[in-house]
Amino acid sequence: MTRLDGRIAVVTGAARGLGESIAESFVREGARVLITDVRDEQGEALAARLGPNAAFRRLDVSSRQEWEEAIALCGEVFGPVNTLVNNAWWSTQEPIHSETDEGWANTLAVNLTGAFFGMRAAIPVMRDAGGGTIVNVSATIGANVAVPRDAGYHAAKAGLTALTKNAAVTYASDGIRANTVHPGPILTPAVSEIGAEGLQAEFAAKLPLGRVATPDEVATAVLYLASDEASYITGTTIIVDGGFTAM
């Protein structure tokens, strides 16, 4: 028996990077996974590579309607969702004084409101099915500690952590667990796109483990929280940061 037998998962931001690693590990461990992203070509290619236990759906996480459609599609293709991973993220890297209204709104829409929409759409399905698991990908740098700039990302990831704890205590009696994973420095295509490789390298040089994480190393923590091995864990955080917050 594999670790996620019977799990039907929706994973956001799953076409590449950390989300891709999460989707791969879930399918490998027996789950059926609806891969969601705004990158159609990469998402469809990943679903084809992972086989019949994976499917792709385009999803802009900031759209309430698209969330409702994705959760409904998951039910039609695989069955009622019982595992939700909110992994999609974005950052403008701007400090408070120069952040624009649009940049602030978009950062919160992807990192926080999008997760809220996903949870609001999935939780009723999970309650009707007798339970489920939510894993929200927050961040060590943002939710646990601060660095210069990146104000919207800090606000959103801290808010996501608090929202997850709220869900954990609100829906525990419905058999729903909710936890967060807080990655530290991790080099993914999205990190490269926003020009943060230098910041990652700076942190890596100071880490006790001396390097950034691979996506697979963080995906392992998400897999654990989604599995029955974590059946008594809810409302908490797994920090995967190479010892950064211990310094």
N, C-alpha and C positions, 0 to 999 in steps of 0.2 A: 504494500500500500504506500502511495506517495503522500506527501505532507499536505497537499491541498485538494485531495479527492473531494468531489462534490461542491467545490467552490466555483462560483460564477462571478467573475470580477470585471469591473470597469476601471481602467487605468488611464489617467489623463497625461498629456504631454509624453505619450508613449512611443512616438515614432522614432526617437533617437535618444542617445545619451542615457541618463539614469532610467527614464521611463521604459526605454527599450530593454534594458537589463532586467527591470522588474517584470515586464511582460514575458520575457524569455524564461525567467526563473519560475514564474507562476505556471506557465504551460508545461514546463519540464516536471513540475511537481504535481501535475494532474488537474490543474484548474482550466476552466474555459474562460477566455479573456476577450473582452471587447476593447480593442486598442483605439484610443481617441487622440486626436491631435488636429492641428490646422495644416499640417504638412501631408497632403493627400498621397503624393507619390511614395514618400518614405513609409507612411503608415500602411499603405496597401502592400508594398513590397515586404514589410515585416510580417504582416498577417499571412501572406502567401508562403513565406519561409517557415513560419511556425506551424502551418498545417491546419487541419479541420477544427482544432480547438481554439483557434483565434480568428477574429474578424475585425475589420476596420470600419470606423465611423468618424467622419469629420466632425469635430466639436470645437466651437469657440466657447471656452468655459465661462466667458462673461455674459453669455446669452442664456437666459432662463429657459426660453423656448427650446433651444438646441439641447439643453440638458434633459428636459422632459422627453424629447424625442429619442435621445440616446438611451435613456433608461428603459423606455418602451421597446426600442429595438433590441436591447439586450434580452429582454423577456421573450421576444419573438424568436430570436436566433438561438439562445442558449437556455433560457429560463430566467426566473426572477433573480435579480442581482442580490448577492449576499456578501460581497466584498467590494469595497470602494477604496481606491487609492488616488488621492488628489496630489498629483505631482507637478502639474503645469506651473510655470513660474515666468516672471519677467522682472527686469529692473532697468531703470534709466541711469543709475549710478550718480544721480544728482543730489546735492545737499539741499537743505531746506530753503536757503535764500535764492537759489536759482531754479528750483523745480517749478515746472509749469503746472497750471491747472490740469491740462490734458495728461501730462506725464504722471502726476499724482493719481489721477482718477484711473488711468489705465493700469498702473502698477497695483493698486488695490483691487481693481476689477479682476485681474488675472490671479493674483496670489491669495486674495481673501474672499471677495464676493463670489468668485467662481467656485471655490470650495464650498461656500455656504449654499449656493444653488445646487451643487451636486449632492450635498448631504440632505438638503430639503427634498430633493426628488427621490433619493434612494431610501431614506429612512422609513417612509411608509411601507415600501415594498418589503424591507427587512422585517419590520414589525409584523406584517401579515404572514411572513414566512417563518416567524418564530425566532429571529435573531440574525446577526450579521457582524461584520467587522469593518471598521473604517480606519485607514491609515493615512494620515495627512503628512506630507513632506514639508516640514518647516525648515529651519536653518539654525546652526550654531551662531554664525555671524549674522545677527539680525534679531533673533529671538532670545538668545542667551547673553551675547556680548555685543557691544557696539564698535563700529569702526567709522572713520570719517566718511562723509557723503552718504549716498544711498538711503535717504530718509524714508521714502515711500516703502522700500523693501523692508526696512527695519519695522516700520509700523504694521505692515501687512503680515509679516511672519510672526511677530509677537501676538498680533490679533488672532492669527490662525491657531497658535498654540492654546490661547485662552478659549477660543471657540471649541476646540477639540475636547478640552477638559469639561466644558459645559455639556457637550454631547455625551460624554462618558457618564456623568452623574445623572443626566436627564433620562437616558435610555437604557441604563443598566438593567432595569427591571424588565425590559423588553428583549433581553438577551443580546443587546448590541454593545460591542466593545469599541472604543475609540482611543487611538493613541497617535503620537507624532514621532517621526524620525527627524533628527536634526543633523544633517551632514555638515561637516566642516569643509575645508577646501577640497574641491573635486573638479577635475578638468573635463568638461563636456563641450559639445559644439556650441551650446547656448552661451557658456562662459566666454568662449572665444569671440562670439558675435558681438558681445557688449564690451569687448576689449579689456576683460578683467584678468587675462593671463598673468600680467605683471603682478597684480595684487595677490593672485594665488601663489605665484612663485615666492613672493616675499613672505607670505605666511608659512609656506612649506619649509622654508629654510629655518624657521623658528620652532617648528613642531617637534615634540619629543620623538615621533616616529620618522621625522625628516623628509616626508613626502606627502603629496596630495593623495586622496583616496581614488580608487578606481570605481566606476559605476557599479560593478559587480559587488564590491565590498559594502556599499550602501544598500543595494538591492537585497542582500542577505538579511539585513535588519528588518526591512519591510516584509520579506517573506516570513520571518519568524513571528512578527506581530500578527500577520494574517492567519497563521496556522493555529491549530489546537494546542501546540506547545506553549502558547501564550494565553491559555484559556482563563487565567486568573489575573491577567494584566490589562488594566484599562485606566485611562486618564493620566497616562505617564508618557515619558519621553525616552527614547534611546538616542544617545549622542554618539555619533560616528565621526569623530573629528581628530583622530590621531593624537589625542592628549591636549588639544589646544586649550580647552576650558580648565584643564587641571593645572596649567602653568600659573 
